[in-house]
Amino acid sequence: MKKNIKLISITAVILLIAGFFIVQRLLKDDKVIAAPAAARGGGAVTVDAIVVNYVPFSDFIRVNGSLRPNESVELATEIAGRVTGIFFKEGGFVKKGELILKINDADLQAQLKRAEFRKNIAEDKERRLFKLLNSQGVSQEDYEVSLNELRVTEAEIELIKAQIDKTEIKAPFDGIAGLRYVSEGAYLNPNTKIAIFQSLNPLKVEFSIPQRYSATINSGSRVKVSLSGGGGITEGVVYAVEPQIDVSSRTVKVRAYVNNPNALFKPGAYVDVDLSVSNLKDALVVPSTSVVPDFQGHSVYVKKGDKAVPVKIEIGTRTENSVVVNSGLNAGDTVIVSGIIQLRPNIDVKIGSIL
């Protein structure tokens, strides 16, 4: 029992001695912290500052994108036949509705003439029977048979004309014809590739943005597009935003129209897209280095008199070098932007320079 009491007493003495040294060290550190300037042989801390005022502020993000044609189709024939004419130049411009390629339709034209002759006969018969029907010289049933024959012949003519239309490939829109893959005289099977036909002005650019910017982008947002590595710049307008976030990349897909008057940009090109995510006419902006984060939010040091006073702020858009302050500051406040690590609440400061 005596040994245990002795051991407890020794332990208590050791703890008291250790506590004494810890308190001494803390007091020493507190003096250093409380008076960093004095420890360096000076009085007030010399700092740089800015006087905040309302200024225009724009923030852009840069992402990668790919160019697409405004419209693109692979020209092909719906029916089999021999090519009798090619009416476009590779790489040439073709207006909507212009004939691009013709397939032999001689047999269809013959069928059309025969059907039209049969139609003339059916029309004559129908007219005669109609007159007889009014004078009760023929039954209603006989007249309806002749009328149905006429209608069947008319339907056959429409069918043949539709087949003839398929022998002509016409430009579906104004655009540029690509390389052709057939020659005049060649026999084409259905779906044989003839050429790629594209509309290149405007072009479409497709890109993805991080989900945190999705609320700032909508139809009508402006974009600036440049070829990666230089070589050309153009502008455009967002026309569609994917309503769903990609769960694998946490991004939102966006498409925009971009001007391409001189065909400088080509579909498939890899481009840089600059997108405005914030455009404010009047904003209070401070350097990002002046903002002090903490568990309760953010703050800055403002010079009031000869003291550095911490002020809680709410921040908005943040870039690499600047932060928009939504609340907490007023125009004309002097915000300290250097020596932040030396500052403590209500420490004496003096301005070295106003930036």
Secondary structure as UniProt FT lines:
FT   HELIX           2..34
FT   HELIX           36..39
FT   TURN            40..41
FT   STRAND          45..51
FT   STRAND          54..76
FT   STRAND          81..86
FT   TURN            90..91
FT   STRAND          93..94
FT   TURN            96..97
FT   STRAND          99..103
FT   HELIX           106..134
FT   TURN            135..136
FT   HELIX           140..165
FT   TURN            166..167
FT   STRAND          168..170
FT   STRAND          175..180
FT   TURN            184..185
FT   STRAND          187..188
FT   TURN            190..191
FT   STRAND          193..210
FT   HELIX           211..216
FT   TURN            219..220
FT   STRAND          222..227
FT   TURN            228..229
FT   STRAND          233..241
FT   TURN            247..250
FT   STRAND          251..258
FT   TURN            261..262
FT   TURN            267..268
FT   STRAND          270..287
FT   HELIX           288..290
FT   STRAND          292..294
FT   TURN            295..296
FT   STRAND          297..304
FT   TURN            305..306
FT   STRAND          307..318
FT   STRAND          322..327
FT   TURN            331..332
FT   STRAND          334..336
FT   HELIX           340..342
FT   TURN            345..346
FT   STRAND          347..354
//
